[in-house]
Amino acid sequence: MYALDWLGAVDSGILTAMAAIIDNEKRAQQKARAIASDIYLYNKAKIEEALKNDSFFDDPDLSELITEGRDLFRSGVTPEMFKRNFYDRAIVDRVIKPMAALESPIW
């Protein structure tokens, strides 16, 4: 029995619509940006520290978050959309670029 069954959501198709796989380029980019933005929003201090110390890609906590986000993105889009690298671009645009004014040996 589904948790939403008591609401009638399963019968009305709401659950199906919520779990639909994205096959549209624009929606896949939106999903990637939303995931990356959440990573930035909830981990800004850790990201800032990692960039200052040139350890962004070596930090195990950040690597785990980025990998979890990638897995979430992969699970919600078609393989064709995943291959387009929308998620990796979103990480650069939404997580790294906002810190461009930060003093860092990376740039």
CORDAVEN-V611833 format. One record per residue. SS is DSSP state (A for helix, B for strand, O for the rest). OMEGA is omega in radians with two decimals (999 if undefined). D_CENTER is the distance of its C-alpha to the mean C-alpha in Angstrom with 1 decimal. Layout:
ss=SS omega=OMEGA d_center=D_CENTER
ss=SS omega=OMEGA d_center=D_CENTER
//
This chain:
ss=O omega=-3.13 d_center=29.9
ss=O omega=3.14 d_center=26.6
ss=O omega=-3.13 d_center=25.7
ss=O omega=-3.08 d_center=25.6
ss=A omega=-3.10 d_center=28.8
ss=A omega=3.10 d_center=30.9
ss=A omega=-3.07 d_center=29.3
ss=O omega=-3.09 d_center=30.2
ss=A omega=-3.11 d_center=26.6
ss=A omega=-3.11 d_center=26.8
ss=A omega=-3.07 d_center=30.0
ss=A omega=3.11 d_center=29.0
ss=O omega=-3.13 d_center=25.9
ss=A omega=-3.13 d_center=23.4
ss=A omega=3.12 d_center=21.6
ss=A omega=-3.14 d_center=21.6
ss=A omega=-3.13 d_center=20.1
ss=A omega=-3.05 d_center=17.3
ss=O omega=-3.10 d_center=16.4
ss=O omega=3.09 d_center=17.0
ss=O omega=-3.09 d_center=15.3
ss=B omega=3.09 d_center=14.2
ss=O omega=-3.11 d_center=16.6
ss=O omega=-3.06 d_center=16.6
ss=A omega=-3.11 d_center=15.3
ss=A omega=-3.14 d_center=14.8
ss=A omega=3.10 d_center=13.0
ss=A omega=3.09 d_center=10.6
ss=A omega=3.11 d_center=10.0
ss=A omega=3.13 d_center=9.7
ss=A omega=3.14 d_center=7.0
ss=A omega=3.14 d_center=4.9
ss=A omega=3.14 d_center=6.3
ss=A omega=3.13 d_center=6.0
ss=A omega=-3.14 d_center=2.6
ss=A omega=3.12 d_center=4.0
ss=A omega=3.08 d_center=7.1
ss=A omega=3.10 d_center=7.0
ss=A omega=3.13 d_center=6.9
ss=A omega=-3.07 d_center=9.5
ss=A omega=-3.04 d_center=11.4
ss=A omega=-3.09 d_center=12.1
ss=O omega=-3.04 d_center=12.7
ss=A omega=-3.11 d_center=14.5
ss=A omega=3.13 d_center=17.7
ss=A omega=3.12 d_center=16.5
ss=A omega=3.13 d_center=14.7
ss=A omega=3.13 d_center=17.9
ss=A omega=-3.13 d_center=20.1
ss=A omega=3.11 d_center=18.4
ss=A omega=3.11 d_center=18.8
ss=A omega=-3.09 d_center=22.3
ss=O omega=-3.11 d_center=23.2
ss=O omega=-3.13 d_center=21.7
ss=O omega=-3.07 d_center=19.8
ss=O omega=-3.08 d_center=16.1
ss=O omega=-3.14 d_center=15.8
ss=O omega=-3.10 d_center=18.4
ss=O omega=-3.08 d_center=17.3
ss=A omega=3.13 d_center=16.8
ss=A omega=3.12 d_center=14.8
ss=A omega=3.11 d_center=12.2
ss=A omega=3.13 d_center=12.3
ss=A omega=3.12 d_center=11.8
ss=A omega=-3.14 d_center=8.8
ss=A omega=3.10 d_center=7.2
ss=A omega=3.09 d_center=8.9
ss=A omega=3.10 d_center=7.9
ss=A omega=3.11 d_center=4.2
ss=A omega=3.12 d_center=6.0
ss=A omega=3.09 d_center=8.5
ss=A omega=3.11 d_center=7.0
ss=A omega=-3.13 d_center=6.1
ss=A omega=-3.10 d_center=9.6
ss=A omega=-3.07 d_center=11.2
ss=A omega=-3.13 d_center=10.7
ss=B omega=3.09 d_center=12.0
ss=O omega=3.09 d_center=15.2
ss=A omega=3.13 d_center=15.9
ss=A omega=3.12 d_center=17.0
ss=A omega=3.13 d_center=13.9
ss=A omega=-3.11 d_center=11.9
ss=O omega=-3.09 d_center=14.7
ss=O omega=3.09 d_center=14.3
ss=O omega=3.11 d_center=11.7
ss=A omega=-3.09 d_center=9.6
ss=A omega=-3.12 d_center=6.4
ss=A omega=3.09 d_center=8.8
ss=A omega=3.13 d_center=10.4
ss=A omega=3.10 d_center=7.6
ss=A omega=3.12 d_center=7.4
ss=A omega=-3.06 d_center=11.2
ss=A omega=-3.02 d_center=11.6
ss=A omega=-3.09 d_center=9.6
ss=A omega=-3.05 d_center=10.1
ss=A omega=-3.09 d_center=13.2
ss=A omega=3.11 d_center=15.2
ss=A omega=-3.14 d_center=15.6
ss=A omega=-3.04 d_center=17.5
ss=O omega=-3.13 d_center=19.8
ss=O omega=-3.12 d_center=22.8
ss=O omega=3.05 d_center=22.5
ss=O omega=-3.10 d_center=25.2
ss=O omega=3.08 d_center=23.8
ss=O omega=3.14 d_center=25.5
ss=O omega=3.13 d_center=22.5
ss=O omega=999 d_center=23.7
//
